[in-house]
Amino acid sequence: MGKATAALAALAVATAIWLPSLHLFYRKPLSNFYQEKGISPKANELAARHLRLWTEPALRQAELKKMRSSNAEWDFMGRSFLVWSLVNMGLREPQMKEQYLPVIDQIIQETVRIENQDGIYAFLMPYAKARSYVVKPARSLFLDGEIALMMGARRMLQEEPAYKQPMTERLKFIEKGLRANRVMALESYPDECWTFDHAVAMVAFKIADRLDGTDHAELCKQWIVLAKIHLVHQETGLLVSSYQTDGTQLDGPEGSTIWMVVHCLQVVDEAFARDQYERARKELGRITLGFGYGVEWPSSWQGPRDIDSGVVIPGLEVSAGSSGMAFIAASSFKDGDFLRSLATTLDMAAFPSRKSGQLKYCASNQVGDAAILYASVLGPLWERTRKP
């Protein structure tokens, strides 16, 4: 055996030994990321960074400017995920509620002010202006649903009468639109409806029922029935991501959508949510050599790469968007093995940066970090909403 051959053989043996062990250098106890009671160390560090963003305007504007140059949706969703995170943190540690409430109110009020001032397009991608909405006047379920859920979540942490009427009005618009459409489809973009946004709206209805004594149970049930008829991808049994107002499917199942959908559906139809999670875990969730990640599409569907998919690494087909949302689903369904493997990948590949007790991921952005924060603290808000 020549020296070169021997060297290659030694390298192959060494690789076979260390590669399966690489994840051990990054793997930490699950409690470092998520805890059933209290708040995990990582959640506290992430939250500290986000709270600083909302108390230092110059820092926040710099961060938002970077995101909005790519996608105005990210600015909006970053606000939503942070509000939902802080509400869950306040429910976990009531003694911290007074610290979180001013930031929650600041986010909600600023978001509504921007929408009132600049219209729905302030938080939508440019193609929203390329054609007209089918239903007029134009409204986006993307905005109405998440703002209603932000207001409802805030009220669940501590009642604030100022949010009751605007929340109720948004939900009335949503309900009217759903009932006026034979497949209960509402636009987020012109003739483009997203399952993600409908699932968020269903949770907002459930929270309103808890807070205000309304009853949207039949409405939510009917949406589930119609979704099973019109929105299921035949090959996988997964809900598709987007569709037209007549129910014509557009994009098939996508990780960046379905992981959040199953989380929301826990409050609406727990059995269906579990079924969808298990299907998504099979089709879109991966653990390779101890590293967890999400792919954007099942093997039976190849969709176009878009801004929500994030970076997709060829070969393994790792999707940043799917992987980020997978944290939320894995945390929701107590899938400890998958959640821990996702956290291992995060610490290896997302380049964590810590300073003065604050954590951000250099390979991510504000909305990505806010979604991760949400995954690390979710639970109490849904539990309180589902209480009999």
Steps between C-alpha positions, in 0.01 A plus 500: 500500500648838396535788740222697328264205514583441865439866579163494327406183682598655833298811416198287413526310828541821699201655325289193569586539868463873555219592261228306688631660820512858374154585633616417853711817503184709453234295673372637830226385736155576365435709812754750369251579223155416638359440847150397601509744792681830510720633221805331353845666492489534122154658507616756754800592285293530182234705677761737643620577149146567373407715797809709429390543138170648618657731757775634271332654192819543295595136543148387412482715188831365374381143551160561338655682205711195419197271513264725309749528215437129443142453617261737677310195628795415723467832682134425571549136597792589724263724692237226526737230620654734757160599643391136521834412662479772764143402583607141560795620707268717709270204558797285600643760738221738608744706704659615169170603342544869574829500311349341190167683475643840391698335220200294390284814488768695316523232231124467452436873494786576261394217268141625483620858451714399202211303350261795545753745360636305203229241435526123477787517250737628770553142616449312173743409224493719186313247288188575706459811282535314171128426473174566679355309791194293414311623807471876542588702690834325513596342830774252582424208730874487567474834680152469649561156648838571657400840637185349651708223655753751637218696663333187632824362638572828677152495653555143620809616689315797649172645379526831318159644404652715225569188292159335530314700235774503231558128552127431473471712185782315325350166588161613371661589165664159491183315593294689243755422229521132590125458498471676164734254326392144419838355606550752784804650329627851568775678313834599645620607155283551189319169435760329720392342827738345750427212735744654749289815528171313530642286782614812686152651459339186644708539817400867523134391491563248779669762716210740440260229614701456818522874569164631388261207524441482124459166326689435178523124552274416206683744273837345583360149464358580157834642386671174602239298309552705184878495538495120506294501180677769298846560646657156545788390278400158370841333512593596856172582671653831608325834473623708208651841558307729269195505279265730311171636627313223316706232676734426208828384654812705424801395708501151646620412851788720619696471820508877554119487516385163635710504819324818617162374379518188717595710800194721455265212428577352843253754639236429234511124433768321699457162329530650152798707613673186630432317174645788298806524727577131466467523123720809489757337726517204260507704179691812602694435822851355492768396749838423343799410718329664797419825318132583447356711221194552285463472125258729320318247283415130512657281232165486318481877460760741369393859539672821395752639745375823649597744772323296770704189423818682592832358391463142375820293510515267198548130563352479846237760397530670838263799510562783742131596497376147560763434767410814691129422499573136591617622842148628567332175399746273681465707816119497473479123466765424764722330242811517714733305271422715198505824700836419656649409163369826351659695785827315437497610137416855601804528725724346235383678185332828600807658664372606843635831627474583870566836660397629842251220553340551159490245218452537128573266212721657236363273227146606589314830537249653739202297381699178501625559852149601612356175363768303685420694818133417456579130464697512824216647710171399333240297685329706772291714263360198317435319829307794637302531176401132503390488864140371526 
